[in-house]
Amino acid sequence: MQYMLLIYGDENSWNEQERKECMLESMAICDELSAQGKYVASAPLHSVATATCLRVRGGKRLVTDGPFAETTEQLGGYYIIDVDHLDEAIAIAGRLPPAKKGTVEIRPVFDVTPLRESFVSRRSHVDSVRCRSTT
């Protein structure tokens, strides 16, 4: 099962040396997980000051600069891992350097494969009907 590990913390709680060490340690963990076939993706995010939020209300787009909400912890990055169960995801999350200064939220990734297969099948059927009606 895939899990997304969302990294939350105060952006200002890391000095440059700590941030560099955090990233190097995180990359080593990602390499280890990759060798075990458990790594899918990860990336740090730029500061919340670079965020843009979009909301659609009444069919109109509202675009604002900055984060969605004022909080003491901001979303700073993510990992996607593929492990056998939640306990394994918790163990990996506990090894991540950001867990020492912030929060790691662990969420299962919804598997849309059955929906995608249904969509592709339905789309193929519609396309074949269109082809027959135009010939």
C-alpha positions as CSV (number, residue, x, y, z in Angstrom):
1,M,0.0,0.0,0.0
2,Q,1.2,3.5,-0.8
3,Y,1.4,6.1,2.0
4,M,2.1,9.8,1.7
5,L,4.2,11.2,4.5
6,L,3.4,15.0,4.7
7,I,6.1,17.0,6.5
8,Y,4.9,19.9,8.6
9,G,7.0,22.2,10.6
10,D,8.0,25.8,11.3
11,E,10.0,26.9,8.3
12,N,12.2,29.1,10.5
13,S,13.2,26.4,12.9
14,W,16.1,25.2,10.7
15,N,19.3,27.1,10.1
16,E,21.1,26.5,6.8
17,Q,23.5,23.9,8.1
18,E,20.6,22.0,9.8
19,R,18.6,22.2,6.6
20,K,21.5,20.8,4.6
21,E,22.1,18.0,7.0
22,C,18.3,17.2,7.1
23,M,18.3,16.9,3.3
24,L,21.4,14.7,3.2
25,E,20.0,12.4,5.8
26,S,16.6,12.3,4.1
27,M,18.3,11.4,0.8
28,A,20.1,8.5,2.4
29,I,16.9,7.2,3.8
30,C,15.3,7.5,0.3
31,D,18.2,5.6,-1.3
32,E,17.8,2.9,1.3
33,L,14.0,2.7,0.7
34,S,14.6,2.7,-3.1
35,A,17.0,-0.3,-2.8
36,Q,14.2,-2.1,-0.9
37,G,11.6,-1.2,-3.6
38,K,9.6,0.9,-1.1
39,Y,10.4,4.4,-2.4
40,V,8.1,6.2,-4.9
41,A,8.9,9.9,-4.7
42,S,9.8,12.8,-2.4
43,A,10.6,16.5,-2.5
44,P,10.9,19.5,-0.3
45,L,8.7,22.4,-1.0
46,H,9.7,26.1,-1.4
47,S,8.6,28.5,1.4
48,V,4.9,29.1,2.0
49,A,5.7,32.7,0.9
50,T,5.8,31.3,-2.7
51,A,2.4,29.6,-2.4
52,T,-0.6,30.4,-4.6
53,C,-4.0,29.2,-3.6
54,L,-7.0,28.7,-5.9
55,R,-10.6,28.4,-4.9
56,V,-13.6,28.1,-7.3
57,R,-16.8,29.5,-5.9
58,G,-19.9,30.0,-7.9
59,G,-18.0,29.1,-11.1
60,K,-15.5,31.9,-10.5
61,R,-11.8,31.4,-9.7
62,L,-10.3,33.2,-6.7
63,V,-6.5,33.2,-6.7
64,T,-4.6,34.4,-3.7
65,D,-0.9,34.6,-2.8
66,G,0.4,32.8,0.3
67,P,-0.7,29.7,2.2
68,F,-4.3,28.6,2.7
69,A,-4.3,29.2,6.4
70,E,-2.2,30.9,9.0
71,T,-0.6,28.2,11.1
72,T,2.6,27.7,13.1
73,E,3.5,24.7,11.0
74,Q,3.6,24.7,7.2
75,L,3.7,21.9,4.7
76,G,7.3,21.6,3.9
77,G,7.6,18.5,1.8
78,Y,6.4,15.0,1.1
79,Y,7.4,11.4,0.6
80,I,5.5,8.7,-1.1
81,I,6.4,5.2,0.0
82,D,5.0,1.7,-0.9
83,V,5.0,-0.5,2.2
84,D,3.1,-3.5,3.5
85,H,1.2,-1.8,6.3
86,L,0.7,1.3,8.4
87,D,3.2,0.2,11.1
88,E,6.0,0.1,8.6
89,A,5.0,3.6,7.4
90,I,5.1,4.8,11.0
91,A,8.5,3.3,11.5
92,I,9.9,5.1,8.4
93,A,8.2,8.4,9.3
94,G,9.9,8.2,12.7
95,R,13.3,8.0,11.1
96,L,12.8,11.2,9.0
97,P,14.8,14.2,10.3
98,P,11.8,16.6,10.2
99,A,9.9,14.4,12.7
100,K,12.4,15.8,15.3
101,K,11.3,19.4,14.9
102,G,7.8,19.1,13.4
103,T,5.1,16.7,12.4
104,V,4.9,13.9,9.9
105,E,1.3,13.2,8.8
106,I,0.9,9.7,7.4
107,R,-2.0,9.2,4.9
108,P,-2.8,6.2,2.7
109,V,-2.9,7.0,-1.0
110,F,-6.3,6.1,-2.5
111,D,-5.8,3.5,-5.3
112,V,-7.7,4.8,-8.3
113,T,-6.5,1.9,-10.6
114,P,-10.0,0.3,-10.7
115,L,-11.6,3.6,-11.5
116,R,-9.0,4.4,-14.2
117,E,-9.5,1.0,-15.8
118,S,-13.3,1.6,-15.8
119,F,-12.7,5.1,-17.3
120,V,-10.4,3.8,-20.0
121,S,-12.9,1.0,-20.8
122,R,-15.8,3.4,-21.0
123,R,-13.8,5.9,-23.1
124,S,-12.8,3.1,-25.5
125,H,-16.4,2.1,-25.8
126,V,-17.5,5.7,-26.6
127,D,-14.7,6.1,-29.1
128,S,-15.7,2.9,-30.9
129,V,-19.3,4.0,-31.0
130,R,-18.2,7.4,-32.5
131,C,-16.1,5.6,-35.1
132,R,-19.0,3.4,-36.2
133,S,-21.4,6.3,-36.4
134,T,-19.0,8.4,-38.6
135,T,-18.3,5.6,-41.1
